[in-house]
């Protein structure tokens, strides 16, 4: 299961419903926003893992961050401390506010949702991405520093195991954007 699917489907879409309510969007708009943001964050995770020390940092964050709480109890997305946690995650995944700006600008162009609203959503989406990764890796039963965990993370980022997640992300976005239109 990929990251976007895991977020959309966990607890019958409870995170989607929470974000929709929190930001005054319909469920379809929220799915569209997630479909635009999640792949870009997943790409940032993949790039981070390929940097020196990046894998160790991700494994440490997944092992001790308690990020799965955001999927298990999406009402926590409304807590201001979640924004702070999400901004910390964004700092690690994307590196700079300029990259975050580019991510939200791209998502706004794809979805028609205002960039300002997407900027507010982005830290929360980052917590959901990490929550999904944490949940999947813990379900895999991997030791915190084990190869099994990396295999699960790689599997989520590169669904067809061709060494690149770009084609997987493009297909995933198309699938979900196509599935939300009537």
C-alpha angles and dihedrals in degrees: 000000000000126000096258093049090048092054095043095047105037111113092354093301097310092153091052090051092048093050092045091053094043095051100033094246132134118249091253091053091048092050088049091051092048090046089056098041105038097060091051091050091046088053089052090051091051092049090048093052090054092056121089107278092005096115092049090049093051093046090050092049092048093047097048109018100086088218095150087075089081092060094040094049109021091179085079087071087077092058113102090224088065090062090053090049090048093050089052090051091048090052090057097039101041102018101211141040088240090064090047088052090052091049093052093043090054092046091049090053091049098045108027088232114133116266090228091059092046090051088057092047097046099080090049092049088051090056089051092050091052090043090054092048091047092048094048094046094047090048088053086061093229122160112250093256098027130124089238091068092051090048091054092047091048090048091054092049097042107034097177094042095230093134094257129078095194094092091044092051092048091051092046093052092047092049094052097040090048091047093055097055122089 
